[in-house]
Amino acid sequence: MYQSISPIFKLENPEILPPALLDTLKELHSQYKSLKDGVVANYIPKLTKLNPDLLMICSVTTNGQIYEVGDFQQLFTIQLIAKVFVYGQEAHLTPLSLMDIPSVLIIRW
C-alpha cells in the first residue's frame, strides 16, 4: 500500500532530507485513514461521486523530493485547496498556537 515515487530531482546531498519523513507520512496515514468525522460537501457535485474512504498524503520538499502514501494513484478532485494555504499563512503569522483557536475561526480564515 505504501510506496514512494522517484524524486523529480536527484540531490547532491541527500543527507539533508529528514530521514523519517516517509515514516512520518505513513504513521499519519495510518492514524487518520479510519477517521469518519465530517460529511462530504454535497454542494460540490464532483465530491459526491468520490469514495470518502480514500486518503492520500503527499509532501514535496523545497528541493523537489516527493513523498506519497496511501491512495495516491487514485485521481482526486481538489476543492477548496486555498484553505490549506490560508491556514499555513495564518499559522506562520499568528503568535499563538492554532491549536488554541476554535476550528470555526480557522474555517473562516
mmCIF file of the C-alpha atoms, coordinates in Angstrom:
data_MODEL
# 
_entry.id   MODEL 
# 
loop_
_atom_site.group_PDB 
_atom_site.id 
_atom_site.type_symbol 
_atom_site.label_atom_id 
_atom_site.label_alt_id 
_atom_site.label_comp_id 
_atom_site.label_asym_id 
_atom_site.label_entity_id 
_atom_site.label_seq_id 
_atom_site.pdbx_PDB_ins_code 
_atom_site.Cartn_x 
_atom_site.Cartn_y 
_atom_site.Cartn_z 
_atom_site.occupancy 
_atom_site.B_iso_or_equiv 
_atom_site.pdbx_formal_charge 
_atom_site.auth_seq_id 
_atom_site.auth_comp_id 
_atom_site.auth_asym_id 
_atom_site.auth_atom_id 
_atom_site.pdbx_PDB_model_num 
ATOM 1   C CA . MET A 1 1   ? 0.000   0.000  0.000  1.00 0.00 ? 1   MET A CA 1 
ATOM 2   C CA . TYR A 1 2   ? 2.749   2.444  0.909  1.00 0.00 ? 2   TYR A CA 1 
ATOM 3   C CA . GLN A 1 3   ? 5.026   3.426  -1.904 1.00 0.00 ? 3   GLN A CA 1 
ATOM 4   C CA . SER A 1 4   ? 7.280   6.265  -2.805 1.00 0.00 ? 4   SER A CA 1 
ATOM 5   C CA . ILE A 1 5   ? 7.971   7.511  -6.294 1.00 0.00 ? 5   ILE A CA 1 
ATOM 6   C CA . SER A 1 6   ? 11.334  8.621  -7.550 1.00 0.00 ? 6   SER A CA 1 
ATOM 7   C CA . PRO A 1 7   ? 12.245  12.218 -6.780 1.00 0.00 ? 7   PRO A CA 1 
ATOM 8   C CA . ILE A 1 8   ? 11.932  14.826 -9.507 1.00 0.00 ? 8   ILE A CA 1 
ATOM 9   C CA . PHE A 1 9   ? 15.465  15.990 -8.837 1.00 0.00 ? 9   PHE A CA 1 
ATOM 10  C CA . LYS A 1 10  ? 18.425  13.954 -7.624 1.00 0.00 ? 10  LYS A CA 1 
ATOM 11  C CA . LEU A 1 11  ? 20.083  15.649 -4.696 1.00 0.00 ? 11  LEU A CA 1 
ATOM 12  C CA . GLU A 1 12  ? 23.800  16.095 -4.373 1.00 0.00 ? 12  GLU A CA 1 
ATOM 13  C CA . ASN A 1 13  ? 23.460  15.852 -0.581 1.00 0.00 ? 13  ASN A CA 1 
ATOM 14  C CA . PRO A 1 14  ? 20.543  13.531 0.210  1.00 0.00 ? 14  PRO A CA 1 
ATOM 15  C CA . GLU A 1 15  ? 21.504  13.530 3.894  1.00 0.00 ? 15  GLU A CA 1 
ATOM 16  C CA . ILE A 1 16  ? 19.907  16.985 4.210  1.00 0.00 ? 16  ILE A CA 1 
ATOM 17  C CA . LEU A 1 17  ? 16.455  15.379 3.899  1.00 0.00 ? 17  LEU A CA 1 
ATOM 18  C CA . PRO A 1 18  ? 14.588  14.482 7.055  1.00 0.00 ? 18  PRO A CA 1 
ATOM 19  C CA . PRO A 1 19  ? 15.312  10.733 7.266  1.00 0.00 ? 19  PRO A CA 1 
ATOM 20  C CA . ALA A 1 20  ? 11.982  9.903  8.881  1.00 0.00 ? 20  ALA A CA 1 
ATOM 21  C CA . LEU A 1 21  ? 9.706   11.904 6.566  1.00 0.00 ? 21  LEU A CA 1 
ATOM 22  C CA . LEU A 1 22  ? 8.229   8.913  4.744  1.00 0.00 ? 22  LEU A CA 1 
ATOM 23  C CA . ASP A 1 23  ? 7.815   7.042  8.030  1.00 0.00 ? 23  ASP A CA 1 
ATOM 24  C CA . THR A 1 24  ? 6.014   10.061 9.483  1.00 0.00 ? 24  THR A CA 1 
ATOM 25  C CA . LEU A 1 25  ? 3.670   10.236 6.483  1.00 0.00 ? 25  LEU A CA 1 
ATOM 26  C CA . LYS A 1 26  ? 2.938   6.512  6.813  1.00 0.00 ? 26  LYS A CA 1 
ATOM 27  C CA . GLU A 1 27  ? 2.195   6.970  10.506 1.00 0.00 ? 27  GLU A CA 1 
ATOM 28  C CA . LEU A 1 28  ? -0.140  9.907  9.817  1.00 0.00 ? 28  LEU A CA 1 
ATOM 29  C CA . HIS A 1 29  ? -1.918  7.980  7.073  1.00 0.00 ? 29  HIS A CA 1 
ATOM 30  C CA . SER A 1 30  ? -2.399  5.006  9.355  1.00 0.00 ? 30  SER A CA 1 
ATOM 31  C CA . GLN A 1 31  ? -3.634  7.239  12.174 1.00 0.00 ? 31  GLN A CA 1 
ATOM 32  C CA . TYR A 1 32  ? -6.191  9.153  10.093 1.00 0.00 ? 32  TYR A CA 1 
ATOM 33  C CA . LYS A 1 33  ? -7.268  6.573  7.479  1.00 0.00 ? 33  LYS A CA 1 
ATOM 34  C CA . SER A 1 34  ? -10.106 5.310  9.663  1.00 0.00 ? 34  SER A CA 1 
ATOM 35  C CA . LEU A 1 35  ? -11.337 8.782  10.652 1.00 0.00 ? 35  LEU A CA 1 
ATOM 36  C CA . LYS A 1 36  ? -15.017 9.107  9.738  1.00 0.00 ? 36  LYS A CA 1 
ATOM 37  C CA . ASP A 1 37  ? -15.796 12.563 11.178 1.00 0.00 ? 37  ASP A CA 1 
ATOM 38  C CA . GLY A 1 38  ? -17.441 15.153 8.976  1.00 0.00 ? 38  GLY A CA 1 
ATOM 39  C CA . VAL A 1 39  ? -19.535 14.861 5.862  1.00 0.00 ? 39  VAL A CA 1 
ATOM 40  C CA . VAL A 1 40  ? -18.890 15.188 2.156  1.00 0.00 ? 40  VAL A CA 1 
ATOM 41  C CA . ALA A 1 41  ? -19.705 18.658 0.835  1.00 0.00 ? 41  ALA A CA 1 
ATOM 42  C CA . ASN A 1 42  ? -22.745 17.685 -1.243 1.00 0.00 ? 42  ASN A CA 1 
ATOM 43  C CA . TYR A 1 43  ? -22.946 21.146 -2.806 1.00 0.00 ? 43  TYR A CA 1 
ATOM 44  C CA . ILE A 1 44  ? -19.850 20.233 -4.845 1.00 0.00 ? 44  ILE A CA 1 
ATOM 45  C CA . PRO A 1 45  ? -21.095 17.655 -7.389 1.00 0.00 ? 45  PRO A CA 1 
ATOM 46  C CA . LYS A 1 46  ? -17.709 16.067 -8.102 1.00 0.00 ? 46  LYS A CA 1 
ATOM 47  C CA . LEU A 1 47  ? -17.136 15.370 -4.421 1.00 0.00 ? 47  LEU A CA 1 
ATOM 48  C CA . THR A 1 48  ? -20.383 13.419 -4.132 1.00 0.00 ? 48  THR A CA 1 
ATOM 49  C CA . LYS A 1 49  ? -19.062 10.934 -6.708 1.00 0.00 ? 49  LYS A CA 1 
ATOM 50  C CA . LEU A 1 50  ? -15.854 10.114 -4.828 1.00 0.00 ? 50  LEU A CA 1 
ATOM 51  C CA . ASN A 1 51  ? -15.232 7.380  -2.301 1.00 0.00 ? 51  ASN A CA 1 
ATOM 52  C CA . PRO A 1 52  ? -14.925 9.170  1.072  1.00 0.00 ? 52  PRO A CA 1 
ATOM 53  C CA . ASP A 1 53  ? -12.711 6.359  2.387  1.00 0.00 ? 53  ASP A CA 1 
ATOM 54  C CA . LEU A 1 54  ? -9.826  7.310  0.099  1.00 0.00 ? 54  LEU A CA 1 
ATOM 55  C CA . LEU A 1 55  ? -6.912  9.157  1.665  1.00 0.00 ? 55  LEU A CA 1 
ATOM 56  C CA . MET A 1 56  ? -3.545  10.161 0.343  1.00 0.00 ? 56  MET A CA 1 
ATOM 57  C CA . ILE A 1 57  ? -0.844  12.335 1.797  1.00 0.00 ? 57  ILE A CA 1 
ATOM 58  C CA . CYS A 1 58  ? 1.817   13.986 -0.306 1.00 0.00 ? 58  CYS A CA 1 
ATOM 59  C CA . SER A 1 59  ? 4.768   16.053 0.805  1.00 0.00 ? 59  SER A CA 1 
ATOM 60  C CA . VAL A 1 60  ? 7.071   17.899 -1.575 1.00 0.00 ? 60  VAL A CA 1 
ATOM 61  C CA . THR A 1 61  ? 10.281  19.248 -0.152 1.00 0.00 ? 61  THR A CA 1 
ATOM 62  C CA . THR A 1 62  ? 11.758  22.550 -1.238 1.00 0.00 ? 62  THR A CA 1 
ATOM 63  C CA . ASN A 1 63  ? 14.411  20.676 -3.185 1.00 0.00 ? 63  ASN A CA 1 
ATOM 64  C CA . GLY A 1 64  ? 11.940  18.636 -5.235 1.00 0.00 ? 64  GLY A CA 1 
ATOM 65  C CA . GLN A 1 65  ? 11.691  15.353 -3.349 1.00 0.00 ? 65  GLN A CA 1 
ATOM 66  C CA . ILE A 1 66  ? 8.164   13.913 -3.491 1.00 0.00 ? 66  ILE A CA 1 
ATOM 67  C CA . TYR A 1 67  ? 6.839   11.540 -0.848 1.00 0.00 ? 67  TYR A CA 1 
ATOM 68  C CA . GLU A 1 68  ? 3.405   9.951  -1.250 1.00 0.00 ? 68  GLU A CA 1 
ATOM 69  C CA . VAL A 1 69  ? 1.488   7.426  0.835  1.00 0.00 ? 69  VAL A CA 1 
ATOM 70  C CA . GLY A 1 70  ? -1.982  5.960  0.654  1.00 0.00 ? 70  GLY A CA 1 
ATOM 71  C CA . ASP A 1 71  ? -4.294  6.152  -2.346 1.00 0.00 ? 71  ASP A CA 1 
ATOM 72  C CA . PHE A 1 72  ? -2.053  8.463  -4.356 1.00 0.00 ? 72  PHE A CA 1 
ATOM 73  C CA . GLN A 1 73  ? -2.611  6.650  -7.655 1.00 0.00 ? 73  GLN A CA 1 
ATOM 74  C CA . GLN A 1 74  ? -6.328  7.417  -7.424 1.00 0.00 ? 74  GLN A CA 1 
ATOM 75  C CA . LEU A 1 75  ? -7.484  10.617 -9.129 1.00 0.00 ? 75  LEU A CA 1 
ATOM 76  C CA . PHE A 1 76  ? -8.866  13.189 -6.703 1.00 0.00 ? 76  PHE A CA 1 
ATOM 77  C CA . THR A 1 77  ? -10.775 16.378 -7.266 1.00 0.00 ? 77  THR A CA 1 
ATOM 78  C CA . ILE A 1 78  ? -9.160  19.195 -5.345 1.00 0.00 ? 78  ILE A CA 1 
ATOM 79  C CA . GLN A 1 79  ? -11.734 21.567 -3.918 1.00 0.00 ? 79  GLN A CA 1 
ATOM 80  C CA . LEU A 1 80  ? -11.209 24.477 -1.567 1.00 0.00 ? 80  LEU A CA 1 
ATOM 81  C CA . ILE A 1 81  ? -7.437  23.974 -1.638 1.00 0.00 ? 81  ILE A CA 1 
ATOM 82  C CA . ALA A 1 82  ? -6.882  27.655 -0.883 1.00 0.00 ? 82  ALA A CA 1 
ATOM 83  C CA . LYS A 1 83  ? -7.939  26.985 2.713  1.00 0.00 ? 83  LYS A CA 1 
ATOM 84  C CA . VAL A 1 84  ? -4.764  24.970 3.243  1.00 0.00 ? 84  VAL A CA 1 
ATOM 85  C CA . PHE A 1 85  ? -2.578  27.877 2.152  1.00 0.00 ? 85  PHE A CA 1 
ATOM 86  C CA . VAL A 1 86  ? -4.531  30.410 4.192  1.00 0.00 ? 86  VAL A CA 1 
ATOM 87  C CA . TYR A 1 87  ? -4.253  28.133 7.218  1.00 0.00 ? 87  TYR A CA 1 
ATOM 88  C CA . GLY A 1 88  ? -0.495  27.864 6.691  1.00 0.00 ? 88  GLY A CA 1 
ATOM 89  C CA . GLN A 1 89  ? -0.129  31.605 6.270  1.00 0.00 ? 89  GLN A CA 1 
ATOM 90  C CA . GLU A 1 90  ? -2.077  32.260 9.443  1.00 0.00 ? 90  GLU A CA 1 
ATOM 91  C CA . ALA A 1 91  ? -0.079  29.626 11.299 1.00 0.00 ? 91  ALA A CA 1 
ATOM 92  C CA . HIS A 1 92  ? 3.076   31.467 10.293 1.00 0.00 ? 92  HIS A CA 1 
ATOM 93  C CA . LEU A 1 93  ? 1.749   34.926 11.151 1.00 0.00 ? 93  LEU A CA 1 
ATOM 94  C CA . THR A 1 94  ? -0.274  34.134 14.269 1.00 0.00 ? 94  THR A CA 1 
ATOM 95  C CA . PRO A 1 95  ? 1.726   34.332 17.505 1.00 0.00 ? 95  PRO A CA 1 
ATOM 96  C CA . LEU A 1 96  ? -0.463  31.899 19.420 1.00 0.00 ? 96  LEU A CA 1 
ATOM 97  C CA . SER A 1 97  ? -0.809  28.244 18.606 1.00 0.00 ? 97  SER A CA 1 
ATOM 98  C CA . LEU A 1 98  ? -3.537  27.373 16.120 1.00 0.00 ? 98  LEU A CA 1 
ATOM 99  C CA . MET A 1 99  ? -4.405  24.514 18.430 1.00 0.00 ? 99  MET A CA 1 
ATOM 100 C CA . ASP A 1 100 ? -5.747  27.164 20.825 1.00 0.00 ? 100 ASP A CA 1 
ATOM 101 C CA . ILE A 1 101 ? -8.083  28.655 18.217 1.00 0.00 ? 101 ILE A CA 1 
ATOM 102 C CA . PRO A 1 102 ? -11.579 27.171 17.782 1.00 0.00 ? 102 PRO A CA 1 
ATOM 103 C CA . SER A 1 103 ? -11.921 25.318 14.480 1.00 0.00 ? 103 SER A CA 1 
ATOM 104 C CA . VAL A 1 104 ? -14.823 27.542 13.439 1.00 0.00 ? 104 VAL A CA 1 
ATOM 105 C CA . LEU A 1 105 ? -12.435 30.509 13.362 1.00 0.00 ? 105 LEU A CA 1 
ATOM 106 C CA . ILE A 1 106 ? -9.878  28.576 11.337 1.00 0.00 ? 106 ILE A CA 1 
ATOM 107 C CA . ILE A 1 107 ? -12.565 27.737 8.763  1.00 0.00 ? 107 ILE A CA 1 
ATOM 108 C CA . ARG A 1 108 ? -13.408 31.438 8.443  1.00 0.00 ? 108 ARG A CA 1 
ATOM 109 C CA . TRP A 1 109 ? -9.782  32.265 7.591  1.00 0.00 ? 109 TRP A CA 1 
# 
